[in-house]
Amino acid sequence: MTLTQDIETCRLCAERFAATATQHSPRPVVWFRPSARILIAGQAPGARVHESGRPFTDASGERLRAWLGLDEATFYDRDRIAIVPMGFCFPGYDAKGSDIPPPALCRDTWHDKVMAELTGLDLILPVGLHAIRYHTGHKGSLTEAVMNWRADAPRLTPLPHPSWRNTAWLRKNPWFEAELLPDLRARIQTLL
Protein backbone atom coordinates (compact mmCIF):
# COMPACT_ATOMS: atom_id res chain seq x y z
CA MET A 1 0.00 0.00 0.00
CA THR A 2 1.07 3.58 -0.61
CA LEU A 3 1.19 6.25 2.07
CA THR A 4 -1.95 7.81 0.58
CA GLN A 5 -3.79 4.50 0.84
CA ASP A 6 -2.55 3.98 4.41
CA ILE A 7 -3.94 7.37 5.43
CA GLU A 8 -7.22 6.87 3.55
CA THR A 9 -7.85 3.63 5.45
CA CYS A 10 -6.77 4.96 8.86
CA ARG A 11 -9.23 4.34 11.67
CA LEU A 12 -7.07 5.30 14.68
CA CYS A 13 -9.62 7.86 15.89
CA ALA A 14 -12.82 5.83 15.34
CA GLU A 15 -13.64 5.59 19.05
CA ARG A 16 -12.75 9.25 19.64
CA PHE A 17 -15.05 10.43 16.82
CA ALA A 18 -17.87 8.11 17.89
CA ALA A 19 -17.76 9.82 21.32
CA THR A 20 -18.23 13.34 19.88
CA ALA A 21 -21.54 15.16 19.54
CA THR A 22 -21.50 14.30 15.81
CA GLN A 23 -20.83 10.57 16.43
CA HIS A 24 -19.23 10.19 13.02
CA SER A 25 -16.78 7.72 11.54
CA PRO A 26 -13.31 8.60 10.25
CA ARG A 27 -13.12 9.75 6.64
CA PRO A 28 -9.57 10.93 5.95
CA VAL A 29 -9.34 13.60 3.27
CA VAL A 30 -6.03 13.01 1.50
CA TRP A 31 -4.96 15.49 -1.16
CA PHE A 32 -1.31 15.39 -2.19
CA ARG A 33 1.18 13.96 -4.62
CA PRO A 34 4.98 14.02 -4.30
CA SER A 35 5.25 16.33 -7.33
CA ALA A 36 3.55 19.25 -5.54
CA ARG A 37 5.51 22.50 -5.30
CA ILE A 38 3.15 24.31 -2.92
CA LEU A 39 1.86 22.97 0.38
CA ILE A 40 -1.27 24.27 2.06
CA ALA A 41 -1.01 22.91 5.58
CA GLY A 42 -4.42 23.32 7.16
CA GLN A 43 -6.01 22.46 10.50
CA ALA A 44 -8.56 19.68 9.87
CA PRO A 45 -11.52 19.15 7.55
CA GLY A 46 -14.85 20.65 8.57
CA ALA A 47 -18.22 18.93 8.37
CA ARG A 48 -18.79 19.93 4.72
CA VAL A 49 -15.37 18.65 3.70
CA HIS A 50 -16.08 15.43 5.60
CA GLU A 51 -19.17 15.01 3.42
CA SER A 52 -17.54 15.98 0.11
CA GLY A 53 -14.19 14.22 0.62
CA ARG A 54 -12.47 17.23 -0.96
CA PRO A 55 -10.54 19.87 1.05
CA PHE A 56 -11.83 23.42 1.43
CA THR A 57 -15.21 22.80 -0.25
CA ASP A 58 -16.82 25.48 1.87
CA ALA A 59 -16.81 29.26 2.37
CA SER A 60 -13.33 29.02 3.92
CA GLY A 61 -12.08 27.48 0.70
CA GLU A 62 -13.59 30.27 -1.37
CA ARG A 63 -11.84 32.87 0.79
CA LEU A 64 -8.55 30.96 0.73
CA ARG A 65 -8.61 30.64 -3.07
CA ALA A 66 -9.27 34.39 -3.32
CA TRP A 67 -6.39 35.12 -0.94
CA LEU A 68 -4.04 32.99 -3.05
CA GLY A 69 -5.35 34.22 -6.40
CA LEU A 70 -6.12 30.69 -7.58
CA ASP A 71 -9.02 29.29 -9.53
CA GLU A 72 -10.56 25.97 -8.49
CA ALA A 73 -8.82 23.91 -11.17
CA THR A 74 -5.36 25.11 -10.13
CA PHE A 75 -6.13 24.92 -6.40
CA TYR A 76 -7.21 21.28 -6.71
CA ASP A 77 -4.36 20.19 -9.00
CA ARG A 78 -2.65 17.68 -6.68
CA ASP A 79 0.43 17.56 -8.89
CA ARG A 80 1.07 21.23 -8.14
CA ILE A 81 -0.60 21.92 -4.80
CA ALA A 82 -0.70 19.58 -1.81
CA ILE A 83 -3.34 20.17 0.85
CA VAL A 84 -2.25 18.44 4.03
CA PRO A 85 -4.10 19.21 7.26
CA MET A 86 -2.79 18.58 10.76
CA GLY A 87 -5.68 16.15 11.14
CA PHE A 88 -6.90 14.31 8.04
CA CYS A 89 -10.42 13.72 9.41
CA PHE A 90 -13.18 15.99 10.63
CA PRO A 91 -12.61 15.95 14.42
CA GLY A 92 -16.28 16.65 15.20
CA TYR A 93 -18.05 19.09 17.49
CA ASP A 94 -18.14 19.14 21.26
CA ALA A 95 -21.40 19.20 23.26
CA LYS A 96 -21.62 23.01 22.80
CA GLY A 97 -21.30 22.73 19.01
CA SER A 98 -17.74 24.06 18.86
CA ASP A 99 -15.06 22.57 16.62
CA ILE A 100 -12.83 20.02 18.32
CA PRO A 101 -9.12 20.62 17.59
CA PRO A 102 -7.38 18.13 15.31
CA PRO A 103 -6.14 15.14 17.33
CA ALA A 104 -2.37 15.18 17.87
CA LEU A 105 -2.42 11.43 17.16
CA CYS A 106 -3.09 12.12 13.47
CA ARG A 107 -0.26 14.64 13.19
CA ASP A 108 2.12 12.40 15.12
CA THR A 109 1.24 9.34 13.02
CA TRP A 110 1.19 10.81 9.53
CA HIS A 111 2.55 14.31 9.12
CA ASP A 112 6.29 13.59 9.16
CA LYS A 113 5.76 10.73 6.69
CA VAL A 114 3.85 12.99 4.32
CA MET A 115 6.46 15.73 4.59
CA ALA A 116 9.17 13.18 3.74
CA GLU A 117 7.34 12.45 0.45
CA LEU A 118 6.89 16.13 -0.45
CA THR A 119 10.51 16.76 -1.37
CA GLY A 120 9.94 19.32 -4.15
CA LEU A 121 8.16 21.99 -2.12
CA ASP A 122 9.03 25.59 -2.91
CA LEU A 123 6.37 27.18 -0.71
CA ILE A 124 4.69 26.11 2.53
CA LEU A 125 1.53 27.88 3.67
CA PRO A 126 0.61 26.87 7.23
CA VAL A 127 -3.03 27.90 7.73
CA GLY A 128 -4.10 28.41 11.35
CA LEU A 129 -2.21 28.16 14.61
CA HIS A 130 -1.93 24.34 14.79
CA ALA A 131 -0.24 24.22 11.37
CA ILE A 132 1.86 27.32 12.06
CA ARG A 133 3.24 25.79 15.26
CA TYR A 134 4.11 22.51 13.52
CA HIS A 135 5.79 24.08 10.49
CA THR A 136 7.51 27.03 12.17
CA GLY A 137 7.94 26.09 15.83
CA HIS A 138 6.31 29.44 16.70
CA LYS A 139 5.04 29.48 20.28
CA GLY A 140 3.33 32.89 20.33
CA SER A 141 0.02 34.11 19.02
CA LEU A 142 -1.36 33.74 15.54
CA THR A 143 -1.09 37.50 15.03
CA GLU A 144 2.60 37.49 15.94
CA ALA A 145 3.31 34.60 13.58
CA VAL A 146 1.47 36.11 10.62
CA MET A 147 2.77 39.62 11.31
CA ASN A 148 6.34 38.28 11.03
CA TRP A 149 5.67 36.60 7.69
CA ARG A 150 8.71 38.17 6.06
CA ALA A 151 11.05 36.27 8.41
CA ASP A 152 10.42 32.95 6.62
CA ALA A 153 9.50 34.24 3.15
CA PRO A 154 9.79 33.28 0.39
CA ARG A 155 9.78 29.58 1.44
CA LEU A 156 7.06 29.78 4.11
CA THR A 157 4.19 32.16 4.79
CA PRO A 158 1.87 31.63 7.77
CA LEU A 159 -1.79 32.49 7.28
CA PRO A 160 -4.80 32.84 9.58
CA HIS A 161 -7.61 30.39 8.97
CA PRO A 162 -9.89 31.75 6.23
CA SER A 163 -12.99 31.05 8.33
CA TRP A 164 -15.70 33.71 8.70
CA ARG A 165 -14.81 33.60 12.41
CA ASN A 166 -11.62 35.49 11.54
CA THR A 167 -13.35 38.41 9.80
CA ALA A 168 -12.80 40.63 12.87
CA TRP A 169 -9.09 39.65 12.86
CA LEU A 170 -8.84 40.71 9.21
CA ARG A 171 -10.41 44.09 10.01
CA LYS A 172 -7.95 44.65 12.87
CA ASN A 173 -4.97 43.71 10.70
CA PRO A 174 -5.37 45.52 7.35
CA TRP A 175 -1.67 44.94 6.54
CA PHE A 176 -2.55 41.30 5.89
CA GLU A 177 -4.59 42.08 2.77
CA ALA A 178 -2.59 45.19 1.81
CA GLU A 179 0.95 43.77 2.12
CA LEU A 180 1.12 40.02 2.68
CA LEU A 181 -1.45 38.84 0.14
CA PRO A 182 -0.14 40.77 -2.90
CA ASP A 183 3.39 39.49 -2.19
CA LEU A 184 2.12 35.93 -1.71
CA ARG A 185 0.03 35.98 -4.90
CA ALA A 186 3.04 37.15 -6.92
CA ARG A 187 5.21 34.33 -5.50
CA ILE A 188 2.52 31.73 -6.22
CA GLN A 189 2.14 32.90 -9.83
CA THR A 190 5.91 32.67 -10.30
CA LEU A 191 5.96 29.11 -8.96
CA LEU A 192 3.03 27.91 -11.04
N, C-alpha and C positions, 0 to 999 in steps of 0.2 A: 504494500500500500504506500501511496505517496503521503507527504505531510498534509497536503490539502484533504485527502481522504481521511486521514487519522483525525483531523480536527472536525471534519463534517460528521463523523460518527461518534464523537466524544459525548459521553453521558456522565461525566464526573459530578456534575451539579444537579442531577435529576432529583435527588431527595431535597436539596436546598430549594429548587424552584417549585417543587410540589408543596412546600411549606409556606410559600408566599401567598399574598392575597389573590394573585392571579392563578395560582395552582397550575402552572403550565409546564410543558416538557421542554427539554433542551432542543434548540434548533440553531446550531452554529451557522453564522453568516460568514462565509469565507470568500474573500475577494482579492486575490493576489496571484501574480505569476513572477517567477524570478527575473524576468526581463524588465520589470517596472523601474522607472527612473525617479518617480515621485511617490512618496509614501504619505498617505493621510492616516495618521494614527489617532483614532477616535477613542471614545469612552467605552460604550457598549451599545448594541442595537436597542432601539425603542420598540414599543408594541407594534407599530406599523411595519417596521423593518422585520420584526419577528414573523409577521404575517406574509410579507412579500418575499422574504429571503434575499433581498437586495439592499445593500447599505444606503442610508440617507434617502430613502423614498418617502420623505415627509417634508414639512415646511423647513426644518433645519437643513435638509439637503438642498432645497432651493436657495436658501440664503448662502450656504457654503459655496455652491456653484457660482453664485453671483460674486461673492468675495474673490474667488479664484479666477473669475473671467472665463469659465469653462462651460461649454454646452454639455448636454447629457451624454452624447455619444463619446466625447473625449473623456469626460469624467468617469464613465463606466468601462473604458478600454483597459482591461486588466494587464495588457502587455505594457502599458505606459504608466498607469497609475494603480498602485496597490492601496487598498483600504483595509487597514488592520487595526481593529479596536483592542482595547486592553482586556475586554471580555467579549468573546465571540457570540455569546447568547444574550438575549434579553434577560436581565436579572430579575425583572418583575417589580411589583409595587409592594410597599409595606401596607400595614393596616390602615394608615391615613391616606393612602393613595399617592404617596411620594415615591419617586424612583429609588430603587435600591442600587447602591454603587456596584460596579463590576466586581465579581469575586476575585480576590488575589490569586486563588487557585488556578484560574484560567491563565492569567498573565504568567504565573510561575511555571505552569506546565508547557505553554505554547510559545510565548512571545520571543524568547531567545532563539528558539528553533526557527521561527519564521524570519527573524532578522538575519540569521545565518544564511538563509536562502536568498535574501534580497541584497545581493552583493553589488548591484549596479546603481544603487540609489545616488542621485545627485541632490535631492531635496527631501527633507523630512519635515512634515507639518504636524506636530503634536497638537491635537484639538482638545481642549479642556485640561483641567488640573491633573487628573490621573495620568494622562498621556504625557503631559509636560514633565511631571516628576520622573516618570520612567525614562524618557528620552534625554532629559537635560540634567537630572539630579537636583533641580531647583527645589528648595525647601520652603520658599516664601509664598506670597500670595500670587494668584493668577495675574492680577494687575502688574505686579513687579516683573513677573516673567515675560509677559507680553510687552510691557513698556521697554524692556531691555532687549528687544528682538534683534537689534543690530549686532549684539555681542556674538551671536552664533550664525548670522547671515554670512554668506548666501546659502550655506548647507542646511540650516535648520531655522525655522520660523515658528514660534509658538503662537497659537491662536486661541481665543476664547471659544466656548461651544457656541455654535450658531443658533441655539435655541431662542425662542421668543422670550424666555425667562431672562436673557441677557440684554434685552433692549435697553433697559436703564443703564447698564454698564456701558453700552455703546454711546449713549447720550453723554455720559460723564467723561468719556475718553475719545473726543473727536479726532485726536491724532491717529487713532487706529485706522479710520477710513480715509483720512487725509494724507497720511504718510506711509503707513505700513502696507496697506492694500495696493496702492499703485506700484510700489516697489516689488511686491510679491507677484502681482500679475505680470509685470515685465519679465521677471526671472522665469516664471512658468512658461510664458510664450517662447522664450529663448530655448528652454529645455525641450519643448515639444515641437 
